[in-house]
Amino acid sequence: MLWETLADAVLVIHAAFIVFVVFGFGAILLGVARGWGWVRNFTFRLLHLFSIAFVCAEVLTGEMCPLTVLESELRRRAGQSPYPGDFITYWLHRLIYYNWPPWVFGALYLSFGALVILAFVLAPPRWPRGD
């Protein structure tokens, strides 16, 4: 039960990371267009940039996501297959993992990373003041 609960927690964290990267970028674009000051927050933008840079680095080095590896190991310890059976976990898996060739994911991640960098350059964050 403990290993299954930990695996489910990792899955939720993984989903939250994906939501932050994807919807964070949408918020940046919308916020720049609408003049929302918070989307230029230095910490938010740098964390967002580093998040997608980490994903791109995984693609370029051929490494598996550490959250995926951790979740799979926890599920194995729980005596489960890597794909859980309960409703919420099942649908989170359906949203996160698709049955596409790995090169498609790599191309999508790298393209998305390029867009994030472009937005960072074209609509830069407000740099912290040295008060």
Helices and strands as residue ranges (DSSP letters): H 2-34, G 37-40, H 42-61, H 66-77, H 87-96, H 102-122
